[in-house]
């Protein structure tokens, strides 16, 4: 089992536990309570200016497979339709949980810089759990992994000071204390280089899936790749009790919107059946 799938299973278990604890209405499955429209993506601590730059022509964009107009035999069609500007951006330090800064400013150590880099990439995923088989997580969509930072020799970035004094260190790769520029940084020292052109992406307008008939819980997320090599959920949305019927189409609306001040609107709305006679939209 891949580490990414293990993260999803852990997250889904937490969400399902919250859903089972919520009240139920007339025997119908309830929707789990989630504050702020089920947006699990607070603005990052390290944010740029008040306004986001416009998306340049040819900006990075994810794509979805194009399916036939009708569901496959014995399947139902789930169409996820995205609203908003469909834009998601990350930052040099987009960690949700940051270690406490234990440094004492009185000893002359500078505070952490907003240019310190801990976000090395990201990926957009969509997963589902069928109620009749809660032990299995279906990975419906995996985008390519986008690298926002790479390691380069300090000398190639105009950094690195040759020195005869070297202080051995065993840094925590995700601890801000290990990121400061050292007076003993050598020209050959590997340091992170931020790739600004890859920090924003657009998601597809429509993503279609052919699924076995049943009731599903649907989850989508943007995960970030940390400097340590581990992954962490950054933006999360979910919708429960999505009904998929054989030879029928169900529409699930989502919002992916990036606005000024580093505000990310990332959520799903209750599903609705597609009117009879309307063909599901093809993925784009």
C-alpha positions in Angstrom: 0.0 0.0 0.0 1.4 3.4 -1.0 2.1 6.0 1.6 -0.3 8.4 -0.2 -3.2 5.8 0.1 -2.3 5.3 3.8 -2.7 9.0 4.4 -6.1 9.0 2.7 -7.3 6.0 4.7 -6.3 7.8 7.9 -8.0 11.0 6.9 -11.2 9.2 5.8 -11.4 7.3 9.1 -11.4 10.6 11.0 -14.1 12.1 8.7 -16.3 9.0 9.0 -15.9 9.0 12.8 -17.1 12.6 12.8 -20.0 11.8 10.5 -21.2 8.8 12.6 -21.2 11.1 15.7 -23.6 13.6 14.0 -27.3 13.4 14.3 -29.5 11.6 11.7 -32.8 12.9 10.3 -35.7 10.4 9.7 -33.3 7.5 9.1 -31.5 9.3 6.3 -27.7 9.6 6.4 -26.7 13.0 7.9 -24.1 15.3 6.6 -21.1 15.8 9.0 -20.8 19.2 10.4 -17.8 21.2 9.3 -17.1 24.8 10.0 -16.7 27.4 7.3 -18.3 25.4 4.5 -16.0 22.4 5.0 -13.0 24.4 4.0 -10.0 22.8 5.7 -7.4 25.2 4.4 -6.6 28.1 6.6 -4.5 30.9 5.0 -0.8 30.1 5.3 1.2 32.0 7.9 3.7 33.0 5.3 1.6 34.8 2.7 2.5 37.2 -0.1 1.0 40.6 -0.7 -2.7 41.4 -0.5 -3.4 40.6 -4.1 -2.7 37.5 -6.1 -1.1 38.0 -9.6 -3.4 37.0 -12.6 -2.9 33.6 -14.2 -0.6 34.0 -17.1 -1.5 32.5 -20.5 -0.3 28.9 -20.7 -0.2 28.6 -16.9 0.1 25.2 -15.3 -3.1 23.2 -15.6 -4.2 19.7 -14.7 -6.4 17.7 -17.1 -8.9 14.9 -16.8 -9.6 11.9 -19.1 -12.5 12.3 -21.6 -15.1 9.5 -21.2 -17.8 8.4 -23.6 -21.1 10.3 -23.4 -22.8 7.5 -21.5 -21.6 5.5 -18.5 -20.0 2.1 -19.1 -22.1 -1.0 -18.9 -23.3 -1.7 -15.4 -21.9 1.6 -14.1 -23.1 5.0 -13.1 -21.6 8.4 -14.0 -20.3 10.8 -11.4 -19.5 14.2 -12.8 -17.5 16.5 -10.5 -18.0 20.1 -11.8 -15.6 22.8 -10.5 -16.6 26.4 -10.0 -14.6 29.5 -9.0 -11.4 30.4 -10.8 -10.3 26.8 -10.3 -6.9 28.1 -9.1 -4.9 26.8 -6.2 -1.5 28.2 -5.1 1.1 27.2 -2.6 3.9 29.1 -0.8 7.5 28.6 0.3 6.3 27.6 3.8 2.8 26.1 3.4 3.0 23.8 6.5 -0.1 23.7 8.6 1.8 22.7 11.8 5.1 24.5 12.3 7.5 23.6 15.1 7.9 26.2 17.8 10.7 28.6 17.4 12.9 28.1 20.5 15.6 30.6 19.5 16.5 33.4 21.8 16.7 36.8 19.9 19.1 38.1 22.6 21.9 35.8 21.4 22.0 37.5 18.0 20.2 34.7 16.0 18.0 36.3 13.3 14.3 35.3 13.3 13.0 32.9 10.6 12.8 34.5 7.2 9.7 34.5 5.1 11.9 33.2 2.2 12.7 30.0 4.0 11.6 27.0 1.9 9.7 24.0 3.2 7.2 23.3 0.4 8.9 21.2 -2.2 5.8 20.2 -4.3 2.2 19.3 -4.3 -0.4 17.0 -5.8 -4.2 17.0 -6.4 -6.1 13.8 -5.6 -9.7 12.6 -5.4 -10.7 9.5 -3.5 -13.9 7.7 -2.6 -15.2 5.1 -0.1 -18.2 3.0 -1.0 -20.5 2.5 1.9 -21.0 -1.2 1.2 -17.2 -1.6 1.4 -15.8 0.8 3.9 -12.5 -0.9 4.2 -11.4 0.0 0.7 -10.4 3.4 -0.5 -10.7 4.1 -4.2 -8.2 6.5 -5.7 -10.2 8.2 -8.4 -7.8 10.9 -9.6 -4.1 11.6 -9.1 -2.5 14.6 -10.7 1.2 14.7 -11.6 3.4 15.7 -8.7 4.5 19.3 -9.2 7.9 20.2 -7.8 8.0 23.8 -6.4 11.6 23.5 -5.0 14.7 21.6 -5.8 18.1 21.3 -4.1 21.0 23.1 -5.8 24.6 23.8 -4.8 24.8 27.1 -2.9 27.4 28.5 -5.3 24.9 28.2 -8.2 22.6 30.4 -6.3 25.2 33.0 -5.5 25.6 31.7 -1.9 28.3 29.8 0.0 31.3 31.2 1.9 34.4 29.2 2.0 35.6 28.8 5.6 38.1 26.7 7.5 35.7 26.4 10.4 33.0 23.8 10.0 30.4 23.0 12.7 28.8 19.5 12.4 25.0 19.6 12.5 22.3 17.1 12.2 19.3 19.3 11.3 15.6 18.5 11.3 14.7 19.0 7.6 11.3 20.6 8.5 12.5 22.7 11.5 12.9 26.4 10.8 16.1 26.4 13.0 17.9 24.3 10.4 17.0 26.6 7.5 18.9 29.8 8.4 21.8 30.8 6.3 25.0 29.8 8.1 28.3 31.7 8.0 29.8 28.3 7.3 27.7 27.5 4.3 30.0 26.1 1.8 29.8 26.6 -2.0 29.0 22.8 -2.4 26.3 22.9 0.3 22.9 21.8 -1.1 20.3 24.4 -0.5 16.7 24.7 -1.7 15.8 26.7 -4.8 12.2 28.0 -5.1 10.5 27.6 -8.5 7.9 30.4 -8.6 6.5 29.4 -12.0 5.2 26.1 -10.5 3.4 27.3 -7.4 0.0 27.9 -9.0 -2.2 25.5 -10.9 -5.7 25.2 -12.4 -7.9 22.1 -11.9 -10.1 20.7 -14.6 -13.6 22.2 -15.1 -15.2 18.8 -15.1 -13.9 15.4 -14.0 -16.0 12.3 -14.8 -15.9 8.9 -13.2 -17.8 5.7 -14.0 -18.5 3.9 -10.7 -20.3 0.8 -9.5 -23.8 1.8 -8.3 -23.9 2.6 -4.6 -23.6 5.3 -2.0 -20.2 7.0 -1.8 -18.2 9.4 0.4 -16.1 11.6 -1.9 -12.9 13.4 -0.8 -10.6 15.7 -2.6 -7.3 17.3 -1.4 -4.2 19.1 -2.3 -1.2 17.5 -0.6 2.1 19.2 -0.2 5.5 17.6 -0.3 7.7 18.7 2.6 11.4 19.2 2.7 11.8 16.0 4.7 10.2 14.0 1.8 7.0 13.4 3.7 3.5 14.4 2.5 0.8 16.4 4.3 -2.8 17.3 3.5 -3.1 21.1 2.9 -6.5 21.7 1.4 -9.3 19.2 2.1 -13.0 18.9 1.1 -15.5 16.1 1.3 -19.1 15.2 0.7 -20.9 12.2 2.0 -23.9 10.1 0.8 -23.3 10.6 -2.9 -25.7 8.2 -4.7 -24.5 6.7 -7.9 -27.2 4.7 -9.9 -26.6 2.3 -12.8 -26.9 3.9 -16.2 -27.6 7.2 -14.6 -25.6 10.4 -14.0 -25.0 12.3 -10.7 -23.5 15.8 -10.5 -21.3 16.9 -7.7 -20.4 20.6 -7.5 -17.1 21.8 -6.1 -15.4 25.1 -5.6 -11.7 25.7 -6.1 -11.0 29.5 -5.9 -8.0 31.5 -5.0 -8.6 35.1 -4.1 -6.6 38.1 -2.8 -4.9 37.8 0.6 -4.0 34.1 0.1 -7.6 33.0 0.7 -8.3 29.5 -0.6 -12.0 28.4 -1.1 -11.9 24.6 -1.4 -15.2 22.7 -0.9 -17.8 20.3 -2.2 -21.6 20.7 -2.3 -24.3 18.0 -2.0 -24.7 15.9 -5.1 -27.8 16.1 -7.4 -29.0 13.8 -10.2 -28.5 15.0 -13.7 -31.9 15.6 -15.4 -33.0 12.7 -17.6 -32.0 13.2 -21.2 -29.0 15.3 -20.3 -25.7 13.7 -21.2 -22.9 13.9 -18.6 -20.3 16.5 -19.4 -17.1 15.0 -20.7 -13.9 15.5 -18.7 -11.6 18.4 -19.8 
